[in-house]
Amino acid sequence: MQVNMLEAKSDLSKLVRMLESKEEDVIYIARNGVSVAQLTLIPKTDVSKRIGIAKGKIKLSEDFDVGFDSLDEEIAELFENGGEL
């Protein structure tokens, strides 16, 4: 389906409802008869499949954070001394 810019502005709610009800898959918005944009539904993502996707795939050694304390001090000095060590 293609609508002109003025119709898209005045009937946006109606156009979105048409997408939500699957009456239309894509609605093209035209300026001077030429399609310049399209309206589509944003696909729903299942959050439960996204959260924790890397669980059990990353292994850290027991001493992975050794040395961070000295790095923290260096970073603090950079902020305190205007970026000069």
Residue pairs with C-beta under 8 A, 6 or more apart in sequence:
1 18
1 24
1 26
1 27
1 28
2 27
2 28
2 29
2 30
2 35
3 11
3 15
3 27
3 28
3 29
3 30
4 29
4 30
4 31
4 33
5 29
5 30
5 31
8 15
8 27
8 29
8 39
15 24
15 27
15 39
16 39
18 24
18 27
19 25
19 27
19 39
19 40
19 41
20 41
25 40
26 38
26 39
26 40
27 38
27 39
27 40
28 35
28 37
28 38
28 39
29 35
29 36
29 37
29 38
29 39
30 36
74 85
77 85
78 84
78 85
